[in-house]
Amino acid sequence: MIADTQHERRLLQQMLVDACGNDSMPDIGALLVKLVVKDRAFAKYGAGAAVAVGEMTFDFHGMVREVGFRGVEALDGRIDEMLEALMS
């Protein structure tokens, strides 16, 4: 949906990690988290899940503050948890 290739997904993840590691970019980090979540929701569950992510009221800024500094693995784990909760 957002990233068409694995290379683009890796670039998106790297931009997310960079934004999360920079205290002056919380809005960019939150937006990138939302894009990654929507992309993963679409890939795992289809278009309806991506729409559901857009409608949810989740604190993406909080996610950036809580786990962003831990890197890709921590973000991936948190994103997977969030999607499982959304789809259950």
N, CA, C and O atoms as a MOPAC input file, in Angstrom:
PM7 MOZYME 1SCF
protein

 N      0.82000 1    -1.18900 1     0.00000 1
 C      0.00000 1     0.00000 1     0.00000 1
 C      0.86200 1     1.25100 1     0.00000 1
 O      0.64400 1     2.16200 1    -0.79900 1
 N      1.82500 1     1.29600 1     0.87900 1
 C      2.68000 1     2.47200 1     0.97100 1
 C      4.04100 1     2.16900 1     0.36200 1
 O      4.53100 1     2.89900 1    -0.50000 1
 N      4.63100 1     1.09600 1     0.81700 1
 C      5.93100 1     0.68100 1     0.29500 1
 C      5.71000 1    -0.50200 1    -0.64500 1
 O      5.16500 1    -1.53000 1    -0.24400 1
 N      6.13100 1    -0.34900 1    -1.88200 1
 C      5.87300 1    -1.37900 1    -2.88800 1
 C      6.91700 1    -2.48400 1    -2.92500 1
 O      6.64500 1    -3.57500 1    -3.42600 1
 N      8.09700 1    -2.21800 1    -2.40600 1
 C      9.16500 1    -3.21500 1    -2.45100 1
 C      9.79400 1    -3.36600 1    -1.06400 1
 O      9.60700 1    -2.52300 1    -0.18700 1
 N     10.52900 1    -4.43700 1    -0.89000 1
 C     11.24700 1    -4.64300 1     0.37200 1
 C     12.24900 1    -3.52000 1     0.60700 1
 O     12.44100 1    -3.08000 1     1.74100 1
 N     12.88200 1    -3.06400 1    -0.45400 1
 C     13.84100 1    -1.96200 1    -0.33200 1
 C     13.15000 1    -0.71700 1     0.22000 1
 O     13.68000 1    -0.05700 1     1.11400 1
 N     11.96900 1    -0.39300 1    -0.30900 1
 C     11.22900 1     0.76800 1     0.18400 1
 C     10.80600 1     0.57400 1     1.63500 1
 O     10.81400 1     1.52700 1     2.41500 1
 N     10.43900 1    -0.63900 1     2.00000 1
 C     10.06800 1    -0.90900 1     3.39900 1
 C     11.27300 1    -0.70200 1     4.32100 1
 O     11.13600 1    -0.13000 1     5.40300 1
 N     12.43400 1    -1.16000 1     3.90300 1
 C     13.64300 1    -0.96100 1     4.71300 1
 C     13.97100 1     0.52100 1     4.83800 1
 O     14.36000 1     0.98300 1     5.91100 1
 N     13.81800 1     1.27000 1     3.74800 1
 C     14.06200 1     2.71400 1     3.80900 1
 C     13.08500 1     3.39300 1     4.76600 1
 O     13.47900 1     4.25100 1     5.55500 1
 N     11.82300 1     3.01200 1     4.69500 1
 C     10.81300 1     3.57400 1     5.58600 1
 C     11.15200 1     3.26100 1     7.04200 1
 O     11.04300 1     4.12700 1     7.91000 1
 N     11.56100 1     2.02500 1     7.30600 1
 C     11.95100 1     1.65400 1     8.66700 1
 C     13.17600 1     2.43600 1     9.12500 1
 O     13.23800 1     2.86900 1    10.27600 1
 N     14.14300 1     2.61900 1     8.24500 1
 C     15.34000 1     3.36100 1     8.63200 1
 C     15.00600 1     4.81700 1     8.92200 1
 O     15.52300 1     5.39300 1     9.87900 1
 N     14.14500 1     5.41600 1     8.10100 1
 C     13.71800 1     6.79200 1     8.36900 1
 C     13.00300 1     6.87100 1     9.71100 1
 O     13.17800 1     7.83500 1    10.45600 1
 N     12.20000 1     5.85900 1    10.01700 1
 C     11.48800 1     5.82100 1    11.28800 1
 C     12.46000 1     5.75300 1    12.45500 1
 O     12.31900 1     6.49800 1    13.42500 1
 N     13.43300 1     4.87700 1    12.37200 1
 C     14.42300 1     4.75300 1    13.44600 1
 C     15.19200 1     6.05900 1    13.60400 1
 O     15.44000 1     6.49800 1    14.72700 1
 N     15.57100 1     6.67800 1    12.49800 1
 C     16.29100 1     7.95400 1    12.56400 1
 C     15.43700 1     9.03100 1    13.22500 1
 O     15.92700 1     9.78800 1    14.06300 1
 N     14.16400 1     9.10000 1    12.85100 1
 C     13.27000 1    10.10700 1    13.42700 1
 C     13.04400 1     9.85000 1    14.91600 1
 O     12.99200 1    10.79000 1    15.70900 1
 N     12.91200 1     8.58900 1    15.29100 1
 C     12.68900 1     8.25300 1    16.70200 1
 C     13.91900 1     8.54300 1    17.55000 1
 O     13.80000 1     8.82700 1    18.74200 1
 N     15.07700 1     8.47300 1    16.95600 1
 C     16.30700 1     8.73900 1    17.68300 1
 C     16.65100 1    10.20900 1    17.78000 1
 O     17.66200 1    10.57000 1    18.38300 1
 N     15.82800 1    11.06000 1    17.19600 1
 C     16.08100 1    12.49200 1    17.17400 1
 C     14.96800 1    13.19600 1    17.94500 1
 O     13.81700 1    13.20000 1    17.50900 1
 N     15.30400 1    13.78400 1    19.07900 1
 C     14.29800 1    14.42800 1    19.92900 1
 C     13.59200 1    15.59700 1    19.26000 1
 O     12.51900 1    16.00300 1    19.70700 1
 N     14.16100 1    16.13900 1    18.21500 1
 C     13.54200 1    17.29300 1    17.56000 1
 C     12.57300 1    16.88800 1    16.45100 1
 O     12.04900 1    17.75500 1    15.75200 1
 N     12.32200 1    15.57900 1    16.27400 1
 C     11.45600 1    15.12800 1    15.18100 1
 C     10.31500 1    14.22300 1    15.66100 1
 O     10.03800 1    13.21800 1    15.00600 1
 N      9.64100 1    14.53700 1    16.77500 1
 C      8.59200 1    13.62600 1    17.25500 1
 C      7.40100 1    13.52700 1    16.30200 1
 O      6.80200 1    12.45900 1    16.17900 1
 N      7.05300 1    14.60700 1    15.63800 1
 C      5.91700 1    14.56500 1    14.70700 1
 C      6.23200 1    13.70300 1    13.49200 1
 O      5.37800 1    12.95700 1    13.01300 1
 N      7.45200 1    13.80900 1    13.00300 1
 C      7.85700 1    12.98700 1    11.86000 1
 C      7.89900 1    11.52000 1    12.27700 1
 O      7.45000 1    10.65000 1    11.53100 1
 N      8.43200 1    11.24400 1    13.45200 1
 C      8.45800 1     9.87400 1    13.95600 1
 C      7.06200 1     9.29500 1    14.08000 1
 O      6.82900 1     8.14900 1    13.69400 1
 N      6.12700 1    10.07500 1    14.61800 1
 C      4.74400 1     9.60400 1    14.78100 1
 C      4.09100 1     9.33900 1    13.42800 1
 O      3.38400 1     8.34400 1    13.26700 1
 N      4.32100 1    10.21100 1    12.46600 1
 C      3.76300 1    10.00800 1    11.12400 1
 C      4.35100 1     8.75600 1    10.47900 1
 O      3.62200 1     7.97400 1     9.86900 1
 N      5.64100 1     8.56400 1    10.60800 1
 C      6.27600 1     7.38500 1    10.02100 1
 C      5.81300 1     6.10100 1    10.70000 1
 O      5.65500 1     5.07800 1    10.03500 1
 N      5.59100 1     6.13700 1    12.01900 1
 C      5.04300 1     4.96400 1    12.70700 1
 C      3.68400 1     4.62900 1    12.11000 1
 O      3.40200 1     3.46900 1    11.80900 1
 N      2.85200 1     5.63200 1    11.94000 1
 C      1.51800 1     5.40100 1    11.38300 1
 C      1.60700 1     4.81600 1     9.97600 1
 O      0.84200 1     3.91300 1     9.63800 1
 N      2.52400 1     5.31300 1     9.15600 1
 C      2.69300 1     4.77500 1     7.80200 1
 C      3.15000 1     3.31900 1     7.83400 1
 O      2.65900 1     2.49500 1     7.06200 1
 N      4.08000 1     3.00400 1     8.71800 1
 C      4.55700 1     1.62400 1     8.83400 1
 C      3.42500 1     0.71900 1     9.30800 1
 O      3.26200 1    -0.39000 1     8.79900 1
 N      2.64600 1     1.18400 1    10.27500 1
 C      1.52000 1     0.39500 1    10.77800 1
 C      0.50600 1     0.15100 1     9.66300 1
 O      0.02900 1    -0.97100 1     9.49300 1
 N      0.17600 1     1.19100 1     8.90700 1
 C     -0.78400 1     1.02800 1     7.80700 1
 C     -0.24700 1     0.07100 1     6.74700 1
 O     -0.99000 1    -0.76100 1     6.22600 1
 N      1.02800 1     0.18500 1     6.43000 1
 C      1.63000 1    -0.69300 1     5.43500 1
 C      1.59300 1    -2.14200 1     5.90900 1
 O      1.23700 1    -3.03700 1     5.14300 1
 N      1.95400 1    -2.37300 1     7.15500 1
 C      1.95400 1    -3.73000 1     7.68600 1
 C      0.53200 1    -4.27200 1     7.79700 1
 O      0.30100 1    -5.45000 1     7.52600 1
 N     -0.41700 1    -3.43900 1     8.18900 1
 C     -1.82000 1    -3.87400 1     8.28100 1
 C     -2.33400 1    -4.29500 1     6.91500 1
 O     -3.01500 1    -5.31200 1     6.78600 1
 N     -2.01000 1    -3.51700 1     5.90200 1
 C     -2.43600 1    -3.84400 1     4.54300 1
 C     -1.80800 1    -5.15800 1     4.08800 1
 O     -2.48700 1    -6.01300 1     3.52000 1
 N     -0.51100 1    -5.31300 1     4.33900 1
 C      0.19300 1    -6.52300 1     3.90200 1
 C     -0.32100 1    -7.76900 1     4.61800 1
 O     -0.43800 1    -8.82600 1     3.99900 1
 N     -0.63000 1    -7.66500 1     5.91000 1
 C     -1.04000 1    -8.83200 1     6.69300 1
 C     -2.52900 1    -9.12100 1     6.61300 1
 O     -2.93800 1   -10.28100 1     6.55700 1
 N     -3.34500 1    -8.06100 1     6.60600 1
 C     -4.78300 1    -8.25300 1     6.77800 1
 C     -5.64200 1    -7.68100 1     5.65400 1
 O     -6.84900 1    -7.92100 1     5.62300 1
 N     -5.04700 1    -6.93300 1     4.73700 1
 C     -5.81700 1    -6.39000 1     3.62500 1
 C     -6.19600 1    -4.92800 1     3.80900 1
 O     -5.87300 1    -4.29800 1     4.81600 1
 N     -6.89300 1    -4.41200 1     2.79900 1
 C     -7.21500 1    -2.98700 1     2.74500 1
 C     -8.08100 1    -2.53300 1     3.91600 1
 O     -7.92100 1    -1.41600 1     4.40800 1
 N     -8.99200 1    -3.38400 1     4.36200 1
 C     -9.85800 1    -3.00900 1     5.47800 1
 C     -9.08500 1    -2.70100 1     6.74100 1
 O     -9.45300 1    -1.80000 1     7.49500 1
 N     -8.02600 1    -3.43600 1     6.97500 1
 C     -7.20500 1    -3.20400 1     8.16200 1
 C     -6.46600 1    -1.87700 1     8.06100 1
 O     -6.32400 1    -1.17000 1     9.05900 1
 N     -5.99700 1    -1.53600 1     6.87300 1
 C     -5.30600 1    -0.26100 1     6.69100 1
 C     -6.25900 1     0.89500 1     6.95400 1
 O     -5.86700 1     1.90600 1     7.53800 1
 N     -7.50800 1     0.75100 1     6.52600 1
 C     -8.51700 1     1.78000 1     6.79600 1
 C     -8.76700 1     1.86900 1     8.29900 1
 O     -8.88800 1     2.96400 1     8.84600 1
 N     -8.84500 1     0.72300 1     8.96200 1
 C     -9.07500 1     0.70100 1    10.40900 1
 C     -7.95400 1     1.41300 1    11.16000 1
 O     -8.21100 1     2.09600 1    12.15100 1
 N     -6.73000 1     1.26100 1    10.70300 1
 C     -5.59900 1     1.95000 1    11.33800 1
 C     -5.78300 1     3.45600 1    11.21400 1
 O     -5.52200 1     4.19600 1    12.16200 1
 N     -6.22900 1     3.90600 1    10.05500 1
 C     -6.44500 1     5.33500 1     9.85500 1
 C     -7.51600 1     5.90800 1    10.75600 1
 O     -7.49400 1     7.09700 1    11.07200 1
 N     -8.45600 1     5.07300 1    11.17400 1
 C     -9.56400 1     5.53200 1    12.01000 1
 C     -9.30100 1     5.37200 1    13.50300 1
 O    -10.04600 1     5.91300 1    14.32100 1
 N     -8.25500 1     4.63900 1    13.87100 1
 C     -8.02000 1     4.38000 1    15.28700 1
 C     -7.42400 1     5.58900 1    15.98400 1
 O     -6.74200 1     6.41000 1    15.36900 1
 N     -7.68900 1     5.68200 1    17.26100 1
 C     -7.15200 1     6.77800 1    18.06400 1
 C     -6.03000 1     6.21800 1    18.93400 1
 O     -6.22200 1     5.94700 1    20.11900 1
 N     -4.88500 1     6.05600 1    18.34100 1
 C     -3.72900 1     5.52000 1    19.04200 1
 C     -2.70100 1     6.62400 1    19.19200 1
 O     -2.54200 1     7.45600 1    18.29900 1
 N     -2.01600 1     6.63500 1    20.29500 1
 C     -1.00600 1     7.65000 1    20.56800 1
 C      0.31300 1     7.25800 1    19.90300 1
 O      1.17800 1     6.64300 1    20.52700 1
 N      0.45200 1     7.62300 1    18.63300 1
 C      1.68100 1     7.30800 1    17.90700 1
 C      2.86700 1     8.07800 1    18.48300 1
 O      3.99200 1     7.57800 1    18.46600 1
 N      2.63100 1     9.28800 1    18.99300 1
 C      3.71600 1    10.02900 1    19.63600 1
 C      4.23000 1     9.26600 1    20.85800 1
 O      5.43400 1     9.21500 1    21.10900 1
 N      3.30500 1     8.67700 1    21.60900 1
 C      3.69600 1     7.88900 1    22.77700 1
 C      4.53500 1     6.68700 1    22.39500 1
 O      5.49400 1     6.33800 1    23.08200 1
 N      4.16300 1     6.05800 1    21.29100 1
 C      4.92700 1     4.90600 1    20.81900 1
 C      6.35400 1     5.32600 1    20.47300 1
 O      7.30900 1     4.61600 1    20.79000 1
 N      6.49300 1     6.46700 1    19.82900 1
 C      7.82200 1     6.97300 1    19.48000 1
 C      8.63400 1     7.20500 1    20.75200 1
 O      9.80700 1     6.83500 1    20.81900 1
 N      8.01400 1     7.81400 1    21.75300 1
 C      8.72400 1     8.09600 1    23.01100 1
 C      9.06600 1     6.81700 1    23.76700 1
 O     10.15100 1     6.70600 1    24.33800 1
 N      8.14900 1     5.84900 1    23.77400 1
 C      8.33200 1     4.64400 1    24.58100 1
 C      9.32500 1     3.64700 1    23.99700 1
 O     10.17600 1     3.13200 1    24.72200 1
 N      9.23100 1     3.36700 1    22.70600 1
 C     10.05700 1     2.29600 1    22.13500 1
 C     10.92900 1     2.72900 1    20.97100 1
 O     11.77300 1     1.95600 1    20.51600 1
 N     10.74900 1     3.92800 1    20.48600 1
 C     11.49000 1     4.35700 1    19.30400 1
 C     12.99200 1     4.31300 1    19.45500 1
 O     13.70600 1     3.96300 1    18.51600 1
 N     13.47100 1     4.66500 1    20.62600 1
 C     14.91800 1     4.70700 1    20.83600 1
 C     15.54300 1     3.32100 1    20.89100 1
 O     16.76500 1     3.19500 1    20.82100 1
 N     14.72400 1     2.27600 1    21.01700 1
 C     15.24900 1     0.90600 1    21.11500 1
 C     15.56200 1     0.28400 1    19.76300 1
 O     16.21100 1    -0.76000 1    19.70000 1
 N     15.11100 1     0.90900 1    18.68100 1
 C     15.44800 1     0.41500 1    17.35400 1
 C     14.32900 1    -0.34200 1    16.66500 1
 O     13.20500 1    -0.42100 1    17.16000 1
 N     14.66900 1    -0.89700 1    15.50800 1
 C     13.70100 1    -1.53200 1    14.62200 1
 C     13.00000 1    -2.71400 1    15.28000 1
 O     11.78300 1    -2.85300 1    15.15300 1
 N     13.73800 1    -3.56100 1    15.97600 1
 C     13.13100 1    -4.75400 1    16.56400 1
 C     12.05400 1    -4.38600 1    17.57400 1
 O     10.97800 1    -4.98300 1    17.58500 1
 N     12.33800 1    -3.41300 1    18.41500 1
 C     11.35600 1    -2.98500 1    19.41500 1
 C     10.13300 1    -2.37600 1    18.74600 1
 O      9.00200 1    -2.65000 1    19.14800 1
 N     10.35200 1    -1.55700 1    17.73300 1
 C      9.22700 1    -0.96400 1    17.00700 1
 C      8.41000 1    -2.02800 1    16.29800 1
 O      7.17900 1    -1.99900 1    16.33300 1
 N      9.09100 1    -2.96600 1    15.65400 1
 C      8.37400 1    -4.04500 1    14.96000 1
 C      7.50800 1    -4.84300 1    15.92400 1
 O      6.35800 1    -5.15800 1    15.62100 1
 N      8.06300 1    -5.16700 1    17.08000 1
 C      7.30000 1    -5.91500 1    18.07000 1
 C      6.07800 1    -5.15500 1    18.54500 1
 O      4.99400 1    -5.72500 1    18.66800 1
 N      6.24900 1    -3.87800 1    18.81000 1
 C      5.12700 1    -3.04600 1    19.28000 1
 C      4.07200 1    -2.89100 1    18.18900 1
 O      2.87600 1    -2.91500 1    18.47900 1
 N      4.49800 1    -2.73300 1    16.95100 1
 C      3.55900 1    -2.61400 1    15.83100 1
 C      2.76600 1    -3.90400 1    15.67500 1
 O      1.55100 1    -3.86500 1    15.48300 1
 N      3.44300 1    -5.04600 1    15.75500 1
 C      2.73800 1    -6.33000 1    15.65500 1
 C      1.71900 1    -6.49500 1    16.77800 1
 O      0.60400 1    -6.96000 1    16.53900 1
 N      2.09500 1    -6.11600 1    18.00500 1
 C      1.15500 1    -6.18200 1    19.13000 1
 C     -0.07000 1    -5.31000 1    18.87200 1
 O     -1.20400 1    -5.72200 1    19.11700 1
 N      0.17400 1    -4.11000 1    18.37900 1
 C     -0.92100 1    -3.18400 1    18.12200 1
 C     -1.86100 1    -3.72800 1    17.05200 1
 O     -3.07900 1    -3.62900 1    17.19400 1
 N     -1.31300 1    -4.29800 1    15.99100 1
 C     -2.14900 1    -4.84100 1    14.92100 1
 C     -2.94700 1    -6.04800 1    15.39100 1
 O     -4.11600 1    -6.20000 1    15.03500 1
 N     -2.32300 1    -6.90300 1    16.18600 1
 C     -3.05500 1    -8.05900 1    16.72000 1
 C     -4.22500 1    -7.60600 1    17.57800 1
 O     -5.31400 1    -8.17300 1    17.49200 1
 N     -4.01000 1    -6.59300 1    18.40100 1
 C     -5.08700 1    -6.06800 1    19.24300 1
 C     -6.18800 1    -5.44400 1    18.38700 1
 O     -7.37200 1    -5.60600 1    18.68100 1
 N     -5.80600 1    -4.74500 1    17.34700 1
 C     -6.77700 1    -4.09800 1    16.46600 1
 C     -7.62600 1    -5.12100 1    15.72900 1
 O     -8.82700 1    -4.92100 1    15.55100 1
 N     -7.01100 1    -6.21000 1    15.30200 1
 C     -7.72300 1    -7.18800 1    14.48300 1
 C     -8.44900 1    -8.25100 1    15.31100 1
 O     -9.17000 1    -9.07600 1    14.75100 1
 N     -8.27000 1    -8.24300 1    16.62500 1
 C     -8.96600 1    -9.25400 1    17.44100 1
 C    -10.33400 1    -8.78300 1    17.88700 1
 O    -11.04300 1    -9.51400 1    18.57800 1

